[in-house]
């Protein structure tokens, strides 16, 4: 099968929760009772601002108190987007009935329970764009940190050191705290995550970088040479040599280090390579445990490699209300000839399998591609659009929901496994047992001798690879930016 290119209809989408917005840059807290709260200044043409000011001044008696903290045009933009795009937007009523942007978003979240719709003022939005465009894995050093989680009160901590990387060769360890890069001190900086990766990106490959770390109560200095580190998102193991292959997918990314000129890219391309490499197996296990999600176009393409029947899933897309074009309800089709349709398959999942992982799981379950083993998945079936605002802030707004092929809702519920198994090693063992049974016409049974591999050791490697990917920023697995698309 030659996969068709994906047309993205929304430039950027994420499921990422932020704290409530702070005052705009330049706002005077004392002016919070005035229109706009931004020293009386408004964005847009003078005619637009005059119109908004007049409409607000003429609001009906009994409407909310005057706005505080945000320019009127910013507030009006957020309200209009929420009222148009959010599934509960029709319940908002009149735009003058709210005293703040947060008040608007609290209602839409209350009507359609979710934690993801948020407003980011310009300062927060700029930090978000900087953090998001910065790799959580430094591909030329070999360490993983959580830049999105750093605050002025924290110290940036190395969460994982990739085996064989320059960082590993010099002796850096998980848990080491990064105090400074060269002469630049990071501690006490709210943007230390962005600064750290900014410093690294400015240093050419094969050049040394001086890192000041704290290990326990000891301060250490390391000179690490940056060199390319391959950080795949798909791994292949053989629990039963030559017979049962396990393909672990740690995250869904549109760009990885395995890039070639192709209709596919990123994790999807790695997955196709893994399917090709395991073509001689009797059965496959697809391990999505701990996978927080990612790019929807990528995981949809990967589901299409395994599922031959349409639709893969059903999408209710409210963004079409902005343009008035297209259908709100989209049945996402499968294309024939996927690389993974040739062999029996078993899926592993857990409570941290979220968003994109659930797209693959719900498509497989609804079309009886193979059994699901583990615990209930996270249950995130909604997506958010990231929309720039007039004052260069950002509005993260729930704009679509995904359903199974039979219209079953799984948001807030999760996808239930066919075989409920709690512990990781037992999940793996059950997966191997079912794969053997499927691959040998029901005659296969798991035994320690048959696997040829210690499952405890294999599970330890699987867990280690999860740590080589960035952790979700919010509690629970919060998916990463996704391009929403129609085919």
N, C-alpha and C positions, 0 to 999 in steps of 0.2 A: 504494500500500500504506500502510495505517495501522499502524505498528509497535506491537506489543503491549508494555505496560509490563513491566519486568524485575523479578522478585522475587529479592532478594538473600538468600541463605541463610547467608552468613558475613559478618559486619559489616565486616570489614576484611581485606585480604590484600595482601602485598607480596612482592617478591623483592629483598631488600635485605640485605646482609651486614654484620655488626657485629663488632667486636673482642670478645675474650672478656670475660666479666663481671668487674667489680671488686667489692670488698667492699661490702656494704650500708652505707647511711648509718647511722652510729652503731655500726658493728661495731668491736670491739676486736681488732686483728690478733693480739694475744697470746692471745686466747681461741679461736683457730682450732681447737684440739684438743677443744673442748667441744661438746656437742650443740647444734646450731643456730648457734653462732658469733655470735649477735646478743645478747650479754650474757644468754644463757639465756632470752630472751623468745621467745614463739611467737605466731602469729596464729591467730585463730579462737577457738572456745569452749574453755574449760578442759578440758572432756571430750575434745574432739578432740585437744588438745595432749597431754593425759595419755596418750591411747591411742597416739598416734604415738611419744611418748617411750618408752612401755613396749614397744611392738613393736620399736623400734629397739634398745632395750637387750637384748631377748631374741633378737636376730638370731642365726642359726646360727654356730657356730665356723668360723673361716676366712673369714668375710665381710669386706668392705672395712673399712679403718680408719674411725674416726669422721669424720663430716662436718666440713668446714672452710669458713668464709666465708659460709654461708647458713643461714637459719633452717630447721629441719627441715620445717616445713609447706611452705615454698617448694620445697625439694628434692622432697618427696613429690608436690606438685602437678605439677611439671615432669615427673617420672618417669611419673606416671599419664597425663598428656596424651600424652607421647611413646609410651608403650606402647600407648595406645588408638588414636591418630590416625596416627602416622607409619607409612609403608608397611613399615618394617623394625622396627616396635615390638615384634612378637612375639619378636624375637631378644634382647630386653633381659634376660629372665630375671626375677630377683627384685629388688625395689627396694632392698634393703639391700646389694647387691653393688657399689655404687658409692660413691666417697668424695666426689663433687662433682657439681654440675649439669653442668659441662663434660664430665665423664667419661661421663655419660648421652648427651649430645648428640654426642660424638665417636663413640660406637658407632653411633648411628642414621645418622650421616653416612657412617661407614665401610661399613655394610651397604648403603646406598643412596646412592652417591656424589653429593654435591652440597655447595655451600658456603653454603647459605642458612639452615638451621636455627640459631638463636642464642638465647641468653638475655640479656636486658637487666635489670640491677638497677634499682631505683627511680630513681636519679639518671640513669642512661643512658636509661631509658624516658622520663623527663620531658623530657630534652633532645631525644629523638627526636620526641615528640609536638609539642614547640614548633617544631622545625625543619620537621616535615612539614606542620604547619598554616600555616606561613609561605610565602608565594608565592616561588618561585625567580625569578620575573620580577616586578619591582615595576611594577604596571600604571599607576602614577601618576608614575613617574619615567623609566623607559625604560632601566634597566640590568639586566644579568643577572650574578649571582654564583653561587657554589656554596656555600651556607651549610652544607650537611651535611659539607663537607670541611674546614672551618676548625678549626684547633687553636690552642693558646696560642702555639705556635712559628711560626705562619703569620701572614701579613697578608692580609686579605680583598681579592681581586683582581676587578676588573670584567672579565668575560670577553667581554661583548658589549654594545654600545650600539645601541639600536633607532633606525634612521633616522627623523628627524622628531620624535623624542621630546624632552621638555624637557632631558634629559641631553645629547642630541646637539646641541641648539641652543646650549647653554652651553659646548660644547667638550670634554666628557668623552670619554675614549678607552679602548678595550680595553687592558688591561695596567695601567691606573691602579690604585694600591693605596689602599684606603680606610683612613685612619688614625683619623679621628674624625668624629662627627656632632655639630655644635655644640661644646659643651664636653665631650662624652662620648667618651673615648678608647676605641678598640676593640682596638688592637694589644695582644698579650699575653693576650687573653681567649680561652679555649677556646670560649666561646659567642658569639663576635663575630658570627657569621652571624645567629643569632637576635636578638641585640641590634640589629644594623643594621636588619633588617626590622621589629623591634619599634618602633624610633625612627621609622621611616618611616610605619608604620601609625598612629602617634599624631598625625601631622601632617595636618591637613585638606587636602583637594584645593584647588588654587589658592593654596596657602601656600608661602612660601619655606623652604628647608632649606639649612643651611650644611654643606658637605662639605669635609673636609681630606684631600687626596690627595697621594700621592707619585708623580711621573712621572720615572723615571730617578733622578737624585740631587736633584731639585728638589721642594720642598714647595709645593703650590698650594692655594688656597682658592676654592671655587666656591659661588655662591648659585643654587640651582636651584629653580624653582617646580614643585611637583607638579601635574600635569594628566593627565587620562585618556589612556592609550596603548592602542590596540587591538593585541592580540597574538594573532592567529589561530593555529590549529594546522593549518589546511588552506589550500593555495594553488593557484591555477589559472594555468597557462601554456598558450600555443598554439605549440608547435614548428612546426606547419604551420598557418598561419592559416585558421581556419574548418573545418579538416579533422581534425587530430589535436590533442587536448587532453591536457595533462599535469596530473594532480592529485597534489600533494605533500602527504603527511601526516607531520608532524614528531613527533607523540606522540599518545597516546590519553588524553584527559581527560574526566571526567564534567562538569566545569564549565569553561567558557571565557568570554570576554567577549561572545560572541554568544549570549546567552540570551533565549529567548522562551517563552511558555506553550506547551508542546508535549509529545508523548509521547517525543520524543527530546531530547537535550541535548548540550552540550559538542561534542567533536570529531565525534560522529555527526551532530549537527545541521548543523555546518559541511560535512560530507561530503555530506549530502543536498542542501544548497544548491549545492555544487559540481557534483554530478551534474545538477541541474536547469539550471545555467548552461551546461553543456557538452552539453546534449541534442541540439544541432544538429551535433555532430561526427560524423565517419565512424568514429572509433575513439578510445579513451582509453588513456592510460598512467597507472597508479597507482604512484607512487614511494614506497616504504617504506624506502629506504636510510637508514641511520643512525637509524632510529626504534627507541628502546629498549623500547617497549611502553606499558603503562598499564592502564586500566580494562578488565577483561575483558568486562563487560556492553556497553561502548561498542564495542569492536572486534568483538564477536560480532554486534551489530546492523549494523555496517558490512559485515561479511562477508555477512550476509543480504541486503544491498542488491545484491550481485553474484552470489550463488550461489542457484540455484533448487532444487537437489536436496538431500535430507537423507541422512545427518546432515551438518551443517557440520563437526563433529569429535566425537570420543568423549572423555568425561571420566570418569576413575576418581577418585571423591570419597570419601576416607576419613573426612571429617568426620561422615558420617551415623552412624558408630559411636558417637558421643557421645550421640545421641538415640535410636538404634535405629530411626529412621524414614527412609523413602526408600530409593532404590537407590544402591548404590555405583557402578555403571556407568550412565552417562547418555549417550544418543545425542542430542546437541543438534540440534533440528530446524531446517530452513530454512522460511521462510514465502514464499509465492509473491508475485510482483508487486514485486520490488525495483526501485528507481529505476535501478540500474546494469546491469540484465539485458538492456537493449535494444541495446547496442553491443558490438563486439569490444573486448577489453581486453588490455593487456600489463602485466606487473608487473616493477618494478625492485627488487632486493634486494641486500644485501651482508652482510658478517660482523657488522655492528652492527644488523641487523634482528633484533629479539628479541621473545620472549614474545608480546604481543598482535599484533605484526606477523606473527609466525609462525602465529597463528591464522588470519589472513586469507590468508596464503600457502598454508598446508596445505589450507584449504578450497577455494581456487581451483585448486590443482594436482590434488587428488584428484578433482575434478569437471570437470577439463579446461575451466575457464572461460577461460583464456588462458595463454600461455607466461610463464615466469619467467626473467628475464634478470639476470645479475650473478654473484656468488660465493655460496658456501654461507652460509646464515643462521647466527645465533649458536648455536642449539640449546638453548633453554630451554623445556622442555615441562612443568615442574612449577610448582606454586603453593604459597604459604605462607599460613597463617592467623596473625593477630596476636592473641594471647590474653592478657588481663590476668591477673596472678598474685596470690596472697593478699597479698603485701607491696607491691602496686602496681608490680611490675616488669612486664616483657613477655616472652612467649615467642613467638618467630617460628619456626613449625614447618611443615615441608613436610607438606601434607595432601591433595594431589591431583596427578594427572598427566593431561596431554592427549595424545591420539593423533589421527592422521589418520582420515578416514572409513572407511578399510579396515583400521583398527587398527594402522597403521604407527607405530612409536615414532620420534620425532625428538629427544627430549631427549638432550643430550650428543653429538648427531650433526649436527643442523642440517638444513635443507631444501635439497636440491640444486637448482640452477637447471636449466631446460631448455636454456639457452644460457649457457655459462660465458664471462663477459667480465670482465676484471680492472679496467681503468681506468675512472673515472667518466664521462668524456666518451664513451668507446667504448660503455659501457653505455647511455648516453642515445641515442647514434646507433643502436645495435642496436634499442632500444625503438621509436624512430621508424620505422625500417625495417620492423619487424614490424607496427607499427600501420598503416602505409600499405598493406602487403600484405594485412592482414586487412580493412581498411576498403574496399579497392578490388578485392576478389575475387582477391587474389594477384598483382595486376599492379603494385602499388606498389613503388617502389625509392627509397632515400634518395639525394639529391644535395644539394650545398650550395645550389644555386639553389632546389630544391623546398621546403626547410624555411622559407625566409624569415626565419630567425633563426640567429644565431651560437650553436652548441651550447655552445661554451666559455663564452660569457657567461651562457647559461642555467644551465649547471652551476655557475658561480660564485654565481649568485643562490640556487640550491638549497642549496649549502653554507652560505651566509650565514644562511639561514633556520633551518637545523639549529642554529646557534649561538645562536639566539634562544630556545631551549628549554633547560631545566636539564639539565646533563650527569649521567650515571649516577655514583653515588658510589663504587661498587666498580669494580675493573678490569673492563673490558668493559661491555656494555650491560646494566645491571641494571634490570629493570622496576619500575615505580612502583606504588602501591597499587591493588589491583583488587578488585572485588566479585564473588565467585563466586556463581553463581546457577543455578537450574533454571528452565526455561520450562514 
